[in-house]
Amino acid sequence: MNVPAPIAMLAELTYRCPLSCPYCSNPLEMAARETELSTEDWVEVFEQAAALGVLQLHLSGGEPAARRDLVDLVAAARTAGLYTNLITSGLGLTQKRLAELDAAGLDHVQLSLQGTDADMADRIGGYEGGFKRKMQAAEWIVDAGFPLTLNVVVHRQNLHQLPQAIDMAVAMKARRIEVAMVQFHGWAMLNRGAMMPTRAQADEASRIVVEARARLEGQLVIDYVPADYHGDYPKRCMGGWGMSGLNITPDGKVLPCHAAQTIPTLSFDNVRETPLAEIWYHGDVFNAYRGEDWMQEPCKTCDRRKLDFGGCRCQAMAIVGDPAATDPTCIKSPMHGRLQQLAQELSADETAELVYRKSP
Amino acid sequence: MTDTAPDIDRDAVPKVLRGVRLHDDKVRRKIVLLAPERVIDLDPIGLAIMQQIDGQKSLRQIIDRLASLYDAPAEQIGDDVKGFIKGLVDRRILELKV
């Protein structure tokens, strides 16, 4: 098949983070600081990525501001020709550091929001005083002139705050808000009972988003990731496995998506040993679920396979136990009924306590 | 003006918002528009319009300039230009200064 060049790269600079969000997408087993790629390693990766065709670089983590060389990394990425997006909790950003990031050419900031007040945000983030510091950082980001996107992860415990979150984005002069219903990968898998939205909540979120999009056209762009356990068809996960994006872990492993390490049969190449282009075009992992050859029924002969590529491989692994199975979100999956029942049971769990992410 | 043409004041000045820029994509051999978490493909008309947006020229001036560059009647291309700009204003890629 004709493999396109990747457009976007998520660089997880570190797994260290001051927050402990129970839905963190990082893996349960996280690489420690000593194993992180060096500044020089990352600069080399950025240059290789740009040459490969990557246009958008998302600097993430953990908390990327925990890297002391963040400003140098942004400057190097811009020099390589990449569009630089900082995905941050805001903690660790000072006015001085933002001015340095501005001078280094940072293009855009995406700020996470755990709740719309200190009670909710600090409880979900597991960090007392975090909300206040985040709000201060938001002001500095906008004052510095950066375009701002708010990213709010919505779940059973905070969904009632979604309208306020959208109002906050407008008040902060954010240009965009990403409303993501909690995605059950990483730490969120340990918190399905505590965070699974009810079907009614999932519908309510969709209704709120549709209404706000119409009301705020031209003022605030709203991106929305619906609750997939309650859906009828799977997400177009990553725009297809190995088709548009890749992810680098803090210790240099190259993944087709941030959750791919949950598929135990995959053995990941590392940028310390293999050129990025070689990994993208010829690596076993990127070719494992690329295109359609790996598909089983019902995907194999389904008209929708070119729309959703069979959905999410990690979700098929997590729910069905087979990474090549149809994403159970799909109504055509034999496991769809089981998934709906599971979602209903989990959303009615009144005893589950939050399990917080632990930093490495 | 046709029924479908968006209503934009022709004296408004389109401006590219910060965090948005044209990029020469050497791998795919085309010029693309990079914006916050977006890569926007431009057709030749879109590119021609974007290259006229300098934060100084009004919509009217842009339409006149494109009309003379491409030897097309201003009335004919006006709606296309307005539609393109309105679409990017709605997506917070451009802003209009009145």
Contacts between the chains, C-beta under 8 A, distances in Angstrom:
chain1	res1	chain2	res2	distance
A	5	B	27	5.4
A	5	B	28	7.0
A	7	B	39	5.7
A	8	B	39	8.0
A	51	B	27	7.6
A	52	B	27	7.2
A	53	B	25	7.6
A	53	B	27	3.7
A	53	B	28	6.6
A	55	B	23	6.7
A	55	B	25	6.6
A	55	B	32	6.9
A	55	B	34	6.2
A	55	B	39	5.3
A	56	B	34	7.2
A	56	B	37	6.8
A	56	B	39	6.3
A	58	B	37	7.8
A	81	B	23	7.5
A	83	B	23	7.4
A	83	B	34	4.4
A	85	B	36	6.9
A	85	B	37	6.1
A	107	B	19	5.2
A	107	B	34	7.6
A	107	B	36	7.3
A	108	B	19	4.9
A	108	B	36	4.2
A	108	B	37	7.1
A	110	B	36	8.0
A	110	B	37	7.3
A	145	B	18	5.9
A	146	B	18	7.5
A	146	B	19	7.1
A	147	B	17	6.7
A	147	B	18	5.8
A	147	B	19	3.7
A	147	B	36	5.1
A	149	B	36	5.9
A	149	B	37	6.7
A	175	B	17	7.4
A	175	B	19	7.8
A	175	B	36	6.5
A	175	B	92	4.5
A	176	B	36	6.2
A	176	B	37	7.4
A	176	B	92	6.7
A	217	B	90	5.4
A	218	B	89	5.7
A	218	B	90	4.9
A	218	B	92	7.5
A	219	B	92	7.9
A	220	B	92	7.6
A	221	B	91	5.9
A	221	B	92	5.1
A	223	B	37	7.9
